[in-house]
Amino acid sequence: MSGEVVKLRCQRIGCDATFTPDNNPEGSCVFHDSPIFHDGMKEWSCCKKKSHDFSLFLELPGCKTGKHTTEKPVLTKTAPSPRKYAPAPSPVPGPAPAQSSRETCSRCRQGFFCSDHGSQPNAKQVNSQAVAATEGAENVSAAPRMIIGINEPQICKNKGCGQTFEEINNHDTACNYHPGPAIFHDRMRGWKCCDVHVKEFDEFMSIPPCTKGWHSANPSS
């Protein structure tokens, strides 16, 4: 159809929205600069937000604004940080009492096994950690659910999709996505679901989805 408006997909990292050249105002795009991967940690170089989990890392909201673009960003390669060596601890003159040593020992205070002071963990520390974990779980389960209308636009959070959809038009082949998980190993990036691995991050983001299914605005639920 000659009068149909062609929508373009923004290539900025963290955006993935669709736009038209005649409707692309300044500030409509929210995005990130290049990512940094080091020792299993994923970090955005622009705002220093980080996460060990790749899915949560991609969902971190962008910190920069501008116009949408179809040009892929040029990712800068970051040099590995030099390995830092801690100085050898100075010898302690004379033995300390067993109880005070256990209180100052970092392994005992965290509840781990320690060959120097026995396997008995610090009960107060373990109990406080258990209470904090229980309270955190209760807070998560008590979070209210948002009620979305079937005609209200939503953004699909399935990995590799990111399209806007309405629940009334959702079906079992509407979404193209990666069920995952994403794999990062020995400077290779890829998806376990389709066994495709590349070296560059922008190549990884361009790997075509391998699975069809329903759009989901909250795939973790």
N, CA, C and O of each residue as an XYZ file, in Angstrom:
884
protein
N       0.860     -1.185      0.000
C       0.000      0.000      0.000
C       0.896      1.235      0.000
O       1.756      1.366      0.871
N       0.715      2.135     -0.949
C       1.613      3.265     -1.135
C       1.502      4.272      0.001
O       2.482      4.946      0.318
N       0.320      4.391      0.626
C       0.148      5.383      1.681
C       0.521      4.879      3.056
O       0.364      5.613      4.032
N       1.007      3.662      3.175
C       1.329      3.093      4.488
C       2.603      3.732      5.040
O       3.592      3.890      4.325
N       2.563      4.095      6.318
C       3.717      4.715      6.977
C       4.667      3.618      7.424
O       4.272      2.706      8.151
N       5.916      3.705      6.992
C       6.920      2.710      7.353
C       7.589      3.148      8.654
O       8.151      4.241      8.730
N       7.528      2.297      9.674
C       8.164      2.601     10.946
C       9.550      1.975     10.991
O       9.745      0.840     10.556
N      10.503      2.720     11.517
C      11.882      2.255     11.649
C      12.159      1.903     13.105
O      11.557      2.472     14.016
N      13.075      0.960     13.319
C      13.417      0.570     14.686
C      14.703      1.265     15.114
O      15.708      1.222     14.405
N      14.664      1.899     16.271
C      15.837      2.608     16.788
C      16.925      1.595     17.158
O      16.641      0.553     17.749
N      18.164      1.914     16.805
C      19.283      1.011     17.036
C      20.101      1.377     18.278
O      21.103      0.722     18.564
N      19.690      2.415     19.023
C      20.437      2.748     20.231
C      20.247      1.650     21.288
O      19.164      1.077     21.410
N      21.297      1.370     22.039
C      21.240      0.328     23.061
C      20.333      0.775     24.204
O      20.521      1.848     24.777
N      19.343     -0.064     24.528
C      18.410      0.241     25.605
C      17.127      0.871     25.140
O      16.219      1.066     25.948
N      17.011      1.202     23.851
C      15.787      1.838     23.352
C      14.931      0.806     22.619
O      13.940      0.329     23.172
N      15.295      0.454     21.385
C      14.593     -0.554     20.591
C      13.150     -0.163     20.275
O      12.323     -1.038     20.017
N      12.828      1.140     20.291
C      11.479      1.594     19.947
C      11.380      1.795     18.436
O      12.396      1.819     17.742
N      10.148      1.940     17.928
C       9.929      2.231     16.521
C       9.559      3.702     16.357
O       8.979      4.305     17.261
N       9.896      4.283     15.196
C       9.635      5.695     14.956
C       9.539      5.945     13.461
O       9.856      5.072     12.653
N       9.101      7.137     13.102
C       9.084      7.574     11.709
C       9.953      8.823     11.595
O      10.032      9.594     12.551
N      10.609      9.047     10.450
C      11.501     10.212     10.325
C      10.813     11.547     10.569
O      11.457     12.487     11.034
N       9.511     11.657     10.267
C       8.820     12.930     10.464
C       8.237     13.072     11.873
O       7.619     14.090     12.186
N       8.428     12.062     12.722
C       7.964     12.129     14.110
C       9.068     11.594     15.009
O       8.956     10.503     15.567
N      10.133     12.373     15.143
C      11.318     11.960     15.894
C      11.871     13.159     16.655
O      12.962     13.631     16.338
N      11.135     13.669     17.666
C      11.588     14.874     18.382
C      12.765     14.574     19.304
O      13.002     13.426     19.681
N      13.489     15.615     19.657
C      14.592     15.503     20.606
C      14.046     15.058     21.967
O      13.058     15.608     22.454
N      14.691     14.066     22.573
C      14.266     13.559     23.871
C      13.327     12.367     23.791
O      12.946     11.817     24.824
N      12.943     11.954     22.583
C      12.036     10.811     22.451
C      12.745      9.485     22.659
O      12.092      8.469     22.897
N      14.073      9.474     22.574
C      14.852      8.245     22.728
C      15.577      8.257     24.073
O      16.253      9.227     24.416
N      15.425      7.166     24.830
C      16.130      6.990     26.102
C      17.038      5.780     25.943
O      16.569      4.688     25.624
N      18.344      5.968     26.164
C      19.280      4.906     25.797
C      20.494      4.892     26.711
O      20.646      5.737     27.593
N      21.376      3.882     26.467
C      22.641      3.737     27.174
C      23.799      3.832     26.181
O      23.620      3.625     24.981
N      24.995      4.149     26.701
C      26.225      4.011     25.929
C      26.671      2.546     25.962
O      25.871      1.664     26.277
N      27.910      2.289     25.647
C      28.409      0.921     25.525
C      28.471      0.212     26.878
O      28.675      0.860     27.905
N      28.295     -1.132     26.889
C      28.388     -1.913     28.122
C      29.826     -2.335     28.403
O      30.678     -2.342     27.515
N      30.068     -2.682     29.654
C      31.363     -3.204     30.091
C      31.125     -4.542     30.769
O      30.275     -4.645     31.653
N      31.874     -5.581     30.361
C      31.755     -6.909     30.957
C      33.084     -7.247     31.629
O      34.134     -7.196     30.989
N      33.042     -7.590     32.914
C      34.273     -7.904     33.640
C      33.961     -8.849     34.798
O      33.152     -8.526     35.667
N      34.604    -10.015     34.806
C      34.474    -10.999     35.897
C      33.012    -11.327     36.205
O      32.626    -11.402     37.371
N      32.198    -11.521     35.165
C      30.798    -11.878     35.362
C      29.875    -10.711     35.642
O      28.659    -10.896     35.686
N      30.411     -9.510     35.833
C      29.586     -8.327     36.102
C      29.331     -7.571     34.803
O      30.243     -7.376     33.999
N      28.073     -7.142     34.603
C      27.708     -6.321     33.451
C      27.456     -4.899     33.938
O      26.707     -4.705     34.895
N      28.069     -3.897     33.299
C      27.966     -2.512     33.746
C      27.830     -1.580     32.541
O      28.492     -1.769     31.520
N      26.949     -0.558     32.675
C      26.826      0.470     31.641
C      27.877      1.535     31.903
O      27.967      2.062     33.012
N      28.683      1.859     30.875
C      29.768      2.818     31.044
C      29.257      4.231     31.304
O      29.975      5.052     31.874
N      28.017      4.524     30.888
C      27.488      5.887     30.986
C      27.000      6.228     32.390
O      27.241      7.340     32.860
N      26.322      5.305     33.073
C      25.733      5.614     34.377
C      26.236      4.708     35.487
O      25.823      4.846     36.638
N      27.150      3.757     35.141
C      27.769      2.855     36.121
C      26.764      1.915     36.788
O      27.087      1.294     37.800
N      25.546      1.799     36.237
C      24.604      0.821     36.780
C      25.056     -0.566     36.342
O      25.516     -0.748     35.215
N      24.924     -1.537     37.233
C      25.472     -2.858     36.943
C      24.567     -3.965     37.471
O      23.703     -3.726     38.314
N      24.777     -5.181     36.965
C      24.022     -6.344     37.407
C      24.772     -7.603     36.990
O      25.437     -7.619     35.954
N      24.664     -8.659     37.797
C      25.225     -9.949     37.418
C      24.305    -10.664     36.425
O      24.773    -11.434     35.586
N      22.999    -10.409     36.521
C      22.017    -11.079     35.672
C      21.845    -10.296     34.366
O      21.550     -9.101     34.400
N      22.026    -10.960     33.207
C      21.989    -10.252     31.935
C      20.599     -9.716     31.617
O      20.478     -8.626     31.057
N      19.539    -10.463     31.963
C      18.175     -9.993     31.694
C      17.887     -8.719     32.480
O      17.330     -7.766     31.935
N      18.264     -8.696     33.760
C      18.053     -7.492     34.569
C      18.939     -6.356     34.080
O      18.552     -5.190     34.160
N      20.121     -6.685     33.575
C      21.047     -5.668     33.055
C      20.425     -4.937     31.866
O      20.502     -3.711     31.782
N      19.804     -5.690     30.940
C      19.192     -5.060     29.767
C      17.954     -4.249     30.129
O      17.574     -3.344     29.385
N      17.311     -4.558     31.271
C      16.105     -3.840     31.668
C      16.414     -2.570     32.468
O      15.497     -1.812     32.786
N      17.694     -2.322     32.801
C      18.032     -1.087     33.516
C      17.660      0.121     32.647
O      18.092      0.188     31.496
N      16.879      1.071     33.156
C      16.413      2.198     32.321
C      17.571      3.046     31.822
O      18.561      3.244     32.527
N      17.436      3.545     30.595
C      18.478      4.367     30.000
C      18.688      5.664     30.762
O      17.792      6.151     31.452
N      19.903      6.221     30.623
C      20.244      7.436     31.359
C      20.477      8.627     30.431
O      20.699      9.740     30.908
N      20.430      8.412     29.114
C      20.646      9.505     28.169
C      19.420      9.670     27.271
O      18.678      8.715     27.047
N      19.215     10.868     26.765
C      18.086     11.128     25.871
C      18.585     11.784     24.591
O      19.640     12.419     24.576
N      17.829     11.625     23.536
C      18.172     12.200     22.246
C      17.124     11.821     21.217
O      15.975     11.556     21.572
N      17.501     11.793     19.949
C      16.610     11.378     18.884
C      16.859      9.912     18.538
O      17.963      9.396     18.711
N      15.809      9.252     18.046
C      15.966      7.892     17.553
C      16.884      7.889     16.322
O      16.972      8.889     15.609
N      17.553      6.781     16.081
C      18.433      6.669     14.912
C      18.470      5.220     14.439
O      18.271      4.290     15.221
N      18.730      5.046     13.138
C      18.881      3.704     12.575
C      20.349      3.313     12.480
O      20.665      2.205     12.047
N      21.248      4.205     12.879
C      22.671      3.890     12.852
C      23.066      3.160     14.130
O      22.751      3.599     15.236
N      23.760      2.041     13.958
C      24.192      1.283     15.122
C      25.325      2.024     15.827
O      26.203      2.586     15.171
N      25.311      2.029     17.164
C      26.362      2.753     17.895
C      27.715      2.073     17.744
O      27.799      0.851     17.623
N      28.769      2.879     17.752
C      30.131      2.351     17.704
C      30.557      2.052     19.135
O      30.667      2.958     19.962
N      30.797      0.775     19.420
C      31.130      0.369     20.773
C      32.636      0.423     20.973
O      33.396     -0.161     20.201
N      33.053      1.116     21.999
C      34.481      1.211     22.301
C      34.909      0.024     23.134
O      34.207     -0.394     24.055
N      36.069     -0.515     22.802
C      36.599     -1.656     23.553
C      37.334     -1.124     24.776
O      38.181     -0.236     24.673
N      36.997     -1.682     25.935
C      37.627     -1.247     27.169
C      38.778     -2.164     27.508
O      38.652     -3.386     27.434
N      39.915     -1.567     27.886
C      41.082     -2.363     28.253
C      40.842     -3.009     29.606
O      40.229     -2.395     30.478
N      41.314     -4.245     29.801
C      41.121     -4.906     31.093
C      41.864     -4.171     32.187
O      42.992     -3.717     31.993
N      41.221     -4.057     33.341
C      41.846     -3.355     34.450
C      42.971     -4.194     35.024
O      42.849     -5.416     35.117
N      44.082     -3.545     35.417
C      45.216     -4.313     35.957
C      44.827     -5.029     37.232
O      44.029     -4.525     38.022
N      45.397     -6.212     37.430
C      45.097     -7.002     38.612
C      45.776     -6.378     39.822
O      46.972     -6.085     39.804
N      44.996     -6.183     40.862
C      45.523     -5.578     42.065
C      45.845     -6.659     43.092
O      45.038     -7.555     43.339
N      47.016     -6.567     43.677
C      47.449     -7.529     44.679
C      47.428     -6.868     46.058
O      47.969     -5.778     46.245
N      46.809     -7.531     46.996
C      46.753     -7.001     48.350
C      48.074     -7.276     49.050
O      48.647     -8.352     48.878
N      48.566     -6.326     49.835
C      49.816     -6.558     50.558
C      49.674     -7.664     51.579
O      48.593     -7.877     52.129
N      50.762     -8.368     51.834
C      50.740     -9.464     52.803
C      50.468     -8.897     54.186
O      51.053     -7.880     54.559
N      49.587     -9.539     54.957
C      49.286     -9.032     56.298
C      50.483     -9.130     57.214
O      51.237    -10.102     57.177
N      50.648     -8.112     58.034
C      51.758     -8.128     58.977
C      51.458     -9.077     60.122
O      50.303     -9.185     60.534
N      52.483     -9.786     60.660
C      52.257    -10.755     61.731
C      51.757    -10.083     62.995
O      52.180     -8.977     63.331
N      50.848    -10.759     63.697
C      50.287    -10.243     64.944
C      51.131    -10.756     66.100
O      51.277    -11.968     66.252
N      51.692     -9.872     66.919
C      52.534    -10.333     68.030
C      51.722    -10.946     69.149
O      51.013    -10.238     69.865
N      51.817    -12.246     69.308
C      51.162    -12.929     70.414
C      49.772    -13.400     70.055
O      49.071    -12.714     69.311
N      49.344    -14.560     70.564
C      48.005    -15.104     70.270
C      46.921    -14.321     70.991
O      47.127    -13.831     72.102
N      45.769    -14.210     70.350
C      44.609    -13.543     70.947
C      43.658    -14.598     71.471
O      43.703    -15.734     71.000
N      42.802    -14.274     72.421
C      41.824    -15.246     72.927
C      40.942    -15.758     71.811
O      40.689    -15.052     70.834
N      40.463    -17.011     71.956
C      39.696    -17.671     70.891
C      38.431    -16.900     70.556
O      38.092    -16.756     69.381
N      37.715    -16.393     71.583
C      36.450    -15.719     71.332
C      36.654    -14.410     70.570
O      35.930    -14.134     69.613
N      37.641    -13.594     70.987
C      37.883    -12.331     70.301
C      38.381    -12.561     68.889
O      38.054    -11.787     67.989
N      39.192    -13.643     68.667
C      39.660    -13.956     67.321
C      38.497    -14.318     66.419
O      38.470    -13.934     65.250
N      37.527    -15.060     66.959
C      36.368    -15.447     66.152
C      35.541    -14.214     65.773
O      34.986    -14.153     64.676
N      35.457    -13.234     66.678
C      34.668    -12.034     66.392
C      35.328    -11.154     65.344
O      34.641    -10.458     64.596
N      36.668    -11.179     65.283
C      37.370    -10.355     64.297
C      37.636    -11.091     62.995
O      38.008    -10.466     62.002
N      37.452    -12.413     62.980
C      37.696    -13.214     61.770
C      36.565    -12.958     60.760
O      35.389    -13.102     61.095
N      36.923    -12.579     59.528
C      35.907    -12.258     58.528
C      35.074    -13.477     58.149
O      33.878    -13.337     57.892
N      35.675    -14.679     58.104
C      34.919    -15.878     57.729
C      33.926    -16.262     58.810
O      32.790    -16.631     58.513
N      34.364    -16.175     60.106
C      33.458    -16.514     61.204
C      32.284    -15.540     61.265
O      31.146    -15.953     61.487
N      32.562    -14.225     61.066
C      31.503    -13.221     61.144
C      30.467    -13.391     60.046
O      29.315    -12.995     60.224
N      30.854    -13.977     58.903
C      29.912    -14.201     57.801
C      29.241    -15.564     57.878
O      28.401    -15.889     57.039
N      29.611    -16.380     58.894
C      28.957    -17.669     59.072
C      29.557    -18.796     58.276
O      28.941    -19.857     58.171
N      30.777    -18.608     57.688
C      31.421    -19.662     56.923
C      32.267    -20.545     57.833
O      32.598    -20.160     58.954
N      32.615    -21.737     57.337
C      33.493    -22.632     58.081
C      34.891    -22.029     58.175
O      35.413    -21.505     57.191
N      35.491    -22.104     59.355
C      36.840    -21.585     59.570
C      37.651    -22.632     60.306
O      37.286    -23.032     61.411
N      38.755    -23.085     59.708
C      39.575    -24.128     60.317
C      40.306    -23.623     61.556
O      40.703    -24.428     62.399
N      40.495    -22.311     61.686
C      41.206    -21.762     62.840
C      40.329    -21.667     64.085
O      40.821    -21.803     65.205
N      39.028    -21.434     63.890
C      38.150    -21.182     65.043
C      36.977    -22.153     65.113
O      36.018    -21.905     65.845
N      37.034    -23.252     64.366
C      35.949    -24.224     64.417
C      34.858    -23.912     63.431
O      34.897    -22.879     62.762
N      33.855    -24.815     63.327
C      32.803    -24.694     62.317
C      31.545    -24.031     62.836
O      30.562    -23.915     62.105
N      31.558    -23.584     64.118
C      30.353    -22.993     64.683
C      30.149    -21.595     64.126
O      30.983    -20.728     64.390
N      29.084    -21.320     63.367
C      28.882    -19.982     62.806
C      28.399    -19.004     63.855
O      27.938    -19.390     64.929
N      28.512    -17.757     63.529
C      28.015    -16.692     64.385
C      26.493    -16.683     64.293
O      25.930    -16.277     63.277
N      25.820    -17.139     65.375
C      24.371    -17.323     65.323
C      23.650    -16.009     65.102
O      22.649    -15.963     64.388
N      24.155    -14.925     65.713
C      23.495    -13.619     65.567
C      23.535    -13.148     64.128
O      22.555    -12.604     63.619
N      24.700    -13.362     63.452
C      24.842    -12.939     62.062
C      23.925    -13.735     61.157
O      23.252    -13.167     60.297
N      23.889    -15.076     61.346
C      23.057    -15.945     60.498
C      21.590    -15.609     60.671
O      20.850    -15.547     59.689
N      21.145    -15.386     61.936
C      19.739    -15.077     62.184
C      19.348    -13.759     61.538
O      18.263    -13.652     60.966
N      20.225    -12.740     61.620
C      19.900    -11.444     61.018
C      19.801    -11.544     59.513
O      18.968    -10.878     58.898
N      20.666    -12.393     58.895
C      20.596    -12.585     57.452
C      19.304    -13.297     57.061
O      18.686    -12.959     56.052
N      18.894    -14.294     57.870
C      17.662    -15.026     57.568
C      16.445    -14.116     57.673
O      15.541    -14.183     56.840
N      16.423    -13.249     58.716
C      15.298    -12.323     58.880
C      15.238    -11.347     57.716
O      14.156    -11.057     57.207
N      16.414    -10.827     57.280
C      16.438     -9.885     56.161
C      15.944    -10.547     54.882
O      15.215     -9.928     54.107
N      16.338    -11.817     54.648
C      15.897    -12.529     53.446
C      14.394    -12.751     53.470
O      13.727    -12.620     52.444
N      13.845    -13.097     54.670
C      12.404    -13.326     54.792
C      11.625    -12.045     54.543
O      10.611    -12.050     53.845
N      12.113    -10.931     55.129
C      11.423     -9.654     54.921
C      11.465     -9.237     53.466
O      10.493     -8.687     52.949
N      12.608     -9.498     52.780
C      12.715     -9.154     51.370
C      11.738     -9.944     50.532
O      11.132     -9.405     49.606
N      11.575    -11.251     50.856
C      10.646    -12.098     50.104
C       9.212    -11.639     50.308
O       8.408    -11.663     49.375
N       8.882    -11.211     51.555
C       7.519    -10.740     51.818
C       7.241     -9.452     51.058
O       6.145     -9.260     50.531
N       8.243     -8.561     51.000
C       8.044     -7.304     50.268
C       7.825     -7.545     48.788
O       7.011     -6.868     48.160
N       8.566     -8.532     48.209
C       8.399     -8.830     46.792
C       7.027     -9.410     46.522
O       6.366     -9.029     45.556
N       6.581    -10.361     47.398
C       5.295    -10.999     47.157
C       4.138    -10.038     47.384
O       3.052    -10.244     46.841
N       4.352     -8.974     48.189
C       3.265     -8.061     48.496
C       3.129     -6.940     47.470
O       2.233     -6.103     47.580
N       4.030     -6.920     46.456
C       3.969     -5.848     45.459
C       2.664     -5.927     44.674
O       2.317     -7.005     44.192
N       1.930     -4.831     44.528
C       0.637     -4.868     43.823
C       0.820     -5.074     42.325
O       1.789     -4.591     41.739
N      -0.100     -5.783     41.720
C      -0.076     -6.010     40.272
C      -0.818     -4.888     39.554
O      -1.861     -4.423     40.016
N      -0.271     -4.461     38.424
C      -0.939     -3.442     37.620
C      -1.989     -4.103     36.727
O      -1.737     -5.150     36.129
N      -3.148     -3.492     36.644
C      -4.223     -4.006     35.798
C      -4.158     -3.270     34.458
O      -4.328     -2.052     34.404
N      -3.911     -4.018     33.379
C      -3.747     -3.440     32.046
C      -4.949     -3.820     31.183
O      -5.365     -4.979     31.168
N      -5.504     -2.850     30.471
C      -6.610     -3.119     29.563
C      -6.143     -3.865     28.319
O      -4.978     -3.764     27.934
N      -7.052     -4.617     27.686
C      -6.668     -5.433     26.531
C      -6.344     -4.582     25.306
O      -5.728     -5.083     24.366
N      -6.742     -3.305     25.291
C      -6.423     -2.419     24.172
C      -5.292     -1.433     24.496
O      -4.953     -0.575     23.682
N      -4.718     -1.569     25.690
C      -3.662     -0.632     26.092
C      -2.313     -1.095     25.557
O      -1.965     -2.262     25.737
N      -1.536     -0.222     24.904
C      -0.221     -0.613     24.368
C       0.744     -0.980     25.494
O       0.820     -0.293     26.512
N       1.480     -2.077     25.294
C       2.499     -2.526     26.227
C       3.773     -2.855     25.449
O       3.720     -3.107     24.245
N       4.906     -2.853     26.129
C       6.177     -3.212     25.505
C       6.542     -4.630     25.911
O       6.605     -4.944     27.100
N       6.780     -5.480     24.930
C       7.131     -6.873     25.196
C       8.529     -6.939     25.795
O       9.466     -6.355     25.251
N       8.675     -7.651     26.919
C       9.956     -7.774     27.599
C      10.657     -9.096     27.277
O      11.698     -9.393     27.863
N      10.110     -9.891     26.359
C      10.810    -11.106     25.961
C      12.144    -10.727     25.321
O      12.225     -9.750     24.577
N      13.175    -11.495     25.610
C      14.526    -11.180     25.129
C      14.569    -11.226     23.606
O      14.185    -12.224     22.996
N      15.038    -10.141     22.999
C      15.156    -10.076     21.549
C      13.933     -9.535     20.856
O      13.949     -9.394     19.633
N      12.848     -9.217     21.590
C      11.633     -8.692     20.958
C      11.552     -7.185     21.154
O      11.997     -6.439     20.282
N      11.002     -6.714     22.264
C      10.919     -5.291     22.544
C       9.854     -4.550     21.769
O       9.841     -3.319     21.781
N       8.942     -5.266     21.083
C       7.916     -4.595     20.295
C       6.759     -4.121     21.172
O       6.530     -4.646     22.262
N       6.035     -3.115     20.673
C       4.823     -2.655     21.329
C       3.644     -3.495     20.839
O       3.489     -3.720     19.639
N       2.808     -3.960     21.787
C       1.688     -4.819     21.412
C       0.470     -4.487     22.267
O       0.576     -3.826     23.300
N      -0.689     -4.962     21.810
C      -1.922     -4.867     22.577
C      -2.408     -6.287     22.854
O      -2.353     -7.147     21.976
N      -2.879     -6.529     24.066
C      -3.245     -7.884     24.484
C      -4.366     -8.457     23.613
O      -4.465     -9.671     23.437
N      -5.199     -7.584     23.077
C      -6.307     -8.077     22.257
C      -5.799     -8.727     20.965
O      -6.464     -9.591     20.394
N      -4.598     -8.296     20.507
C      -4.023     -8.858     19.281
C      -2.925     -9.877     19.562
O      -2.256    -10.330     18.634
N      -2.729    -10.242     20.822
C      -1.675    -11.192     21.187
C      -2.105    -12.621     20.855
O      -3.272    -12.975     21.021
N      -1.159    -13.441     20.386
C      -1.456    -14.842     20.083
C      -0.173    -15.660     20.188
O       0.887    -15.118     20.501
N      -0.268    -16.972     19.925
C       0.846    -17.874     20.231
C       2.000    -17.796     19.237
O       3.004    -18.484     19.424
N       1.892    -16.978     18.182
C       3.032    -16.793     17.269
C       3.313    -15.298     17.035
O       3.990    -14.939     16.072
N       2.795    -14.435     17.912
C       2.943    -12.991     17.706
C       4.355    -12.500     18.013
O       4.787    -11.484     17.468
N       5.075    -13.205     18.875
C       6.374    -12.715     19.362
C       7.517    -13.583     18.833
O       7.428    -14.810     18.849
N       8.589    -12.942     18.366
C       9.839    -13.619     18.015
C      10.870    -13.257     19.081
O      11.203    -12.084     19.252
N      11.377    -14.264     19.796
C      12.237    -13.952     20.936
C      13.222    -15.089     21.204
O      13.170    -16.143     20.570
N      14.116    -14.849     22.157
C      15.055    -15.857     22.650
C      14.588    -16.319     24.034
O      14.503    -15.494     24.943
N      14.283    -17.601     24.223
C      13.953    -18.061     25.581
C      15.165    -18.089     26.485
O      15.028    -18.159     27.707
N      16.387    -18.032     25.880
C      17.605    -17.922     26.672
C      18.053    -19.243     27.282
O      17.589    -20.316     26.896
N      18.965    -19.140     28.245
C      19.542    -17.903     28.768
C      20.685    -17.387     27.901
O      21.211    -18.110     27.055
N      21.066    -16.118     28.124
C      22.245    -15.571     27.461
C      23.502    -16.126     28.124
O      23.531    -16.333     29.337
N      24.544    -16.366     27.319
C      25.780    -16.971     27.830
C      26.950    -16.057     27.499
O      27.113    -15.632     26.355
N      27.765    -15.758     28.508
C      28.983    -14.975     28.331
C      30.145    -15.801     28.878
O      30.210    -16.072     30.077
N      31.056    -16.196     27.999
C      32.156    -17.060     28.433
C      33.359    -16.871     27.517
O      33.241    -16.942     26.294
N      34.530    -16.625     28.133
C      35.777    -16.474     27.369
C      35.633    -15.447     26.246
O      36.042    -15.694     25.111
N      35.042    -14.283     26.575
C      34.848    -13.177     25.625
C      33.907    -13.530     24.474
O      33.878    -12.821     23.468
N      33.155    -14.591     24.600
C      32.127    -14.948     23.613
C      30.765    -14.653     24.215
O      30.546    -14.831     25.413
N      29.848    -14.196     23.358
C      28.494    -13.882     23.787
C      27.524    -14.639     22.886
O      27.721    -14.709     21.673
N      26.481    -15.201     23.478
C      25.546    -15.972     22.660
C      24.314    -16.383     23.436
O      24.120    -15.999     24.589
N      23.478    -17.184     22.767
C      22.233    -17.682     23.347
C      22.300    -19.207     23.409
O      22.651    -19.858     22.425
N      21.963    -19.768     24.564
C      21.955    -21.219     24.712
C      20.825    -21.844     23.905
O      20.945    -22.975     23.434
N      19.720    -21.101     23.744
C      18.541    -21.659     23.087
C      18.801    -21.995     21.619
O      18.285    -22.997     21.123
N      19.590    -21.181     20.915
C      19.835    -21.442     19.494
C      21.300    -21.733     19.213
O      21.679    -21.920     18.057
N      22.147    -21.775     20.270
C      23.559    -22.169     20.161
C      24.294    -21.311     19.137
O      25.032    -21.826     18.297
N      24.082    -19.972     19.216
C      24.798    -19.031     18.357
C      25.672    -18.158     19.255
O      25.188    -17.594     20.236
N      26.974    -18.046     18.916
C      27.907    -17.297     19.751
C      28.762    -16.379     18.881
O      29.244    -16.793     17.827
N      28.951    -15.135     19.320
C      29.747    -14.150     18.590
C      30.676    -13.455     19.593
O      30.568    -13.661     20.801
N      31.590    -12.627     19.069
C      32.547    -11.948     19.931
C      32.117    -10.532     20.308
O      32.363    -10.093     21.432
N      31.478     -9.812     19.383
C      31.131     -8.410     19.619
C      29.721     -8.270     20.181
O      28.826     -9.045     19.843
N      29.532     -7.256     21.059
C      28.241     -7.069     21.694
C      27.160     -6.678     20.690
O      26.025     -7.145     20.785
N      27.513     -5.809     19.713
C      26.494     -5.404     18.750
C      26.085     -6.576     17.858
O      24.937     -6.647     17.419
N      27.019     -7.500     17.588
C      26.658     -8.718     16.852
C      25.731     -9.592     17.689
O      24.793    -10.196     17.169
N      26.004     -9.652     18.989
C      25.147    -10.430     19.884
C      23.722     -9.879     19.898
O      22.755    -10.640     19.860
N      23.596     -8.535     19.954
C      22.268     -7.928     19.981
C      21.525     -8.119     18.657
O      20.302     -7.987     18.612
N      22.259     -8.429     17.573
C      21.637     -8.591     16.250
C      21.314    -10.042     15.920
O      20.788    -10.315     14.841
N      21.614    -10.988     16.820
C      21.296    -12.396     16.554
C      19.777    -12.539     16.445
O      19.066    -12.191     17.387
N      19.260    -13.046     15.313
C      17.799    -13.123     15.147
C      17.161    -14.087     16.142
O      17.743    -15.127     16.452
N      15.978    -13.757     16.644
C      15.282    -14.640     17.595
C      15.018    -16.012     16.984
O      14.876    -16.150     15.769
N      14.955    -17.031     17.853
C      14.828    -18.408     17.372
C      13.500    -19.050     17.765
O      13.248    -20.196     17.392
N      12.645    -18.348     18.507
C      11.422    -18.964     19.029
C      10.233    -18.028     18.833
O      10.372    -16.809     18.940
N       9.073    -18.598     18.549
C       7.824    -17.837     18.455
C       6.947    -18.149     19.661
O       6.975    -19.259     20.193
N       6.175    -17.166     20.083
C       5.286    -17.365     21.221
C       4.456    -16.124     21.475
O       4.294    -15.279     20.594
N       3.930    -16.020     22.687
C       3.097    -14.885     23.082
C       3.969    -13.718     23.523
O       4.993    -13.920     24.175
N       3.568    -12.493     23.169
C       4.197    -11.317     23.762
C       3.947    -11.322     25.271
O       2.908    -11.798     25.728
N       4.891    -10.796     26.036
C       4.712    -10.713     27.483
C       5.377     -9.438     27.997
O       6.559     -9.203     27.746
N       4.606     -8.615     28.722
C       5.160     -7.410     29.340
C       5.817     -7.719     30.673
O       6.468     -6.853     31.258
N       5.655     -8.938     31.156
C       6.262     -9.331     32.435
C       6.593    -10.808     32.379
O       5.898    -11.610     33.004
N       7.655    -11.205     31.635
C       7.951    -12.618     31.438
C       8.369    -13.344     32.689
O       8.324    -14.574     32.722
N       8.782    -12.617     33.739
C       9.238    -13.287     34.942
C       8.089    -13.730     35.838
O       8.311    -14.492     36.778
N       6.868    -13.272     35.572
C       5.731    -13.611     36.431
C       5.255    -15.018     36.143
O       4.304    -15.488     36.767
